[in-house]
Amino acid sequence: MERKPAMEESAGGVLVTLLEGRRYFVLVEECGSGSLSLPKGHREAGETLEETALREIWEEAGVRATLIPEAPVQVTEYEIYAGLRKRVTYFAATFSGQIPHPHPGESGAVRICTAEQAERQRPNHPTTLTFIRTIDRWLEEHPEVLSGGQSA
């Protein structure tokens, strides 16, 4: 009988804010590799996936975010190495009145960009752009979420 690979659970956020009427997303530069991704990380004992996402956003992007509960939750799964798979659940999250910044040892830099600009940044995971586009389209249909209940 073939053994099922072990699964590591992680969570993160598709972090978005509204600046001058435009939606901007946050990408973090991974320490060491310099590659860009959405803020994410491993789930600690006793945490919910939502708590993990908010903690990782704080640790990697330096902002206290709020999850957008109505937005689509997105999941990706991949093999880290033989015998170990990773499942990452991404929640849409927003922030305002804060300047994202890296925390030493957690991320090398933080970039803020529109969905179109994110494509030119060339994130390391193909799902990064897919997840950003999904939330960008969803917010296009639900502008009141970022505008505090007022239509854009």
C-alpha positions as CSV (number, residue, x, y, z in Angstrom):
1,M,0.0,0.0,0.0
2,E,1.4,3.4,-1.0
3,R,1.8,5.9,1.8
4,K,0.1,9.3,1.4
5,P,2.6,12.2,1.6
6,A,2.7,14.3,4.8
7,M,0.9,17.7,4.4
8,E,2.3,21.0,5.8
9,E,-0.4,23.7,6.3
10,S,0.3,27.3,5.7
11,A,-1.7,30.5,5.2
12,G,-1.2,33.9,3.8
13,G,-2.9,36.9,2.3
14,V,-3.7,38.6,-0.9
15,L,-3.2,42.0,0.8
16,V,-4.8,45.0,-0.9
17,T,-5.4,48.7,-0.1
18,L,-7.1,51.6,-1.8
19,L,-4.8,54.6,-2.6
20,E,-6.2,57.6,-4.6
21,G,-9.0,55.4,-5.9
22,R,-6.8,52.6,-7.1
23,R,-6.3,49.1,-5.7
24,Y,-2.7,48.2,-4.7
25,F,-1.5,44.8,-3.8
26,V,1.5,43.9,-1.5
27,L,4.3,41.5,-2.6
28,V,7.1,40.6,-0.3
29,E,10.7,39.7,-1.2
30,E,11.8,36.4,0.3
31,C,15.0,36.6,2.3
32,G,17.9,35.0,0.6
33,S,16.3,34.2,-2.8
34,G,15.0,37.7,-3.6
35,S,11.9,36.2,-5.2
36,L,8.6,37.9,-4.8
37,S,5.5,36.3,-3.4
38,L,2.4,37.0,-1.3
39,P,2.9,37.1,2.4
40,K,2.5,33.6,3.8
41,G,3.9,31.1,6.3
42,H,3.5,27.9,8.4
43,R,0.6,27.4,10.7
44,E,1.6,27.3,14.4
45,A,0.1,25.0,16.9
46,G,-3.4,26.1,18.0
47,E,-3.8,28.7,15.3
48,T,-6.6,28.8,12.8
49,L,-5.7,29.4,9.2
50,E,-7.1,32.9,9.5
51,E,-4.9,33.7,12.5
52,T,-1.9,32.3,10.6
53,A,-2.7,34.6,7.6
54,L,-2.9,37.7,9.8
55,R,0.2,36.9,11.7
56,E,2.2,36.2,8.6
57,I,1.0,39.5,7.0
58,W,2.2,41.3,10.1
59,E,5.5,39.5,10.2
60,E,6.3,39.8,6.5
61,A,4.6,43.0,5.4
62,G,4.5,45.0,8.6
63,V,0.8,45.9,8.6
64,R,-2.1,44.9,10.8
65,A,-4.6,43.7,8.3
66,T,-8.3,42.8,8.4
67,L,-9.6,39.8,6.5
68,I,-12.3,40.4,3.9
69,P,-14.6,37.5,4.8
70,E,-16.9,37.9,1.7
71,A,-13.9,37.5,-0.7
72,P,-12.9,34.2,-2.3
73,V,-10.5,32.0,-0.4
74,Q,-7.9,30.6,-2.6
75,V,-5.8,27.4,-2.1
76,T,-2.7,26.0,-3.7
77,E,-1.0,22.7,-3.0
78,Y,2.4,21.6,-4.2
79,E,5.2,19.2,-3.3
80,I,8.1,20.6,-1.3
81,Y,10.1,17.4,-1.7
82,A,9.5,13.7,-1.9
83,G,7.1,12.7,0.9
84,L,6.1,16.3,1.9
85,R,3.4,18.4,0.3
86,K,2.4,21.9,1.2
87,R,-1.1,23.4,1.2
88,V,-1.3,27.2,1.4
89,T,-4.7,28.9,2.0
90,Y,-4.8,32.6,0.9
91,F,-7.3,35.0,2.4
92,A,-8.1,38.4,0.9
93,A,-7.1,41.1,3.4
94,T,-7.0,44.9,3.5
95,F,-5.3,47.7,5.5
96,S,-5.3,51.4,5.6
97,G,-3.3,54.2,7.3
98,Q,-0.1,52.1,7.5
99,I,3.0,51.8,5.4
100,P,4.1,48.2,4.7
101,H,7.6,47.5,5.6
102,P,9.8,44.4,5.9
103,H,10.7,42.9,9.3
104,P,14.3,41.8,9.5
105,G,14.7,38.1,9.0
106,E,11.1,37.8,7.7
107,S,11.2,39.6,4.3
108,G,13.9,41.4,2.3
109,A,11.6,44.2,0.9
110,V,8.0,45.0,0.4
111,R,6.5,46.2,-2.9
112,I,3.2,47.8,-3.4
113,C,1.8,47.6,-6.9
114,T,-1.4,47.5,-9.0
115,A,-2.5,44.1,-10.4
116,E,-1.0,45.2,-13.8
117,Q,2.3,46.2,-12.2
118,A,2.4,42.9,-10.3
119,E,2.7,41.1,-13.6
120,R,5.9,43.0,-14.4
121,Q,7.3,42.1,-11.0
122,R,7.5,38.5,-12.0
123,P,6.5,36.8,-8.7
124,N,8.0,33.3,-8.2
125,H,4.8,31.3,-8.0
126,P,2.4,31.3,-11.0
127,T,-0.5,31.2,-8.6
128,T,0.5,34.6,-7.2
129,L,-0.7,36.5,-10.2
130,T,-3.8,34.3,-10.5
131,F,-4.8,35.0,-6.9
132,I,-4.2,38.8,-7.3
133,R,-6.2,38.9,-10.5
134,T,-9.1,36.9,-8.8
135,I,-9.3,39.3,-5.9
136,D,-8.9,42.4,-8.2
137,R,-11.8,41.2,-10.3
138,W,-13.9,40.4,-7.2
139,L,-13.2,43.9,-5.8
140,E,-14.2,45.4,-9.1
141,E,-17.6,43.9,-8.6
142,H,-17.7,44.8,-4.9
143,P,-16.1,48.3,-4.6
144,E,-17.9,49.1,-1.4
145,V,-15.5,46.6,0.4
146,L,-12.5,49.0,0.1
147,S,-14.4,52.3,0.0
148,G,-16.1,51.9,3.4
149,G,-19.5,51.2,2.0
150,Q,-19.4,54.0,-0.6
151,S,-19.4,53.1,-4.3
152,A,-16.2,54.1,-6.1
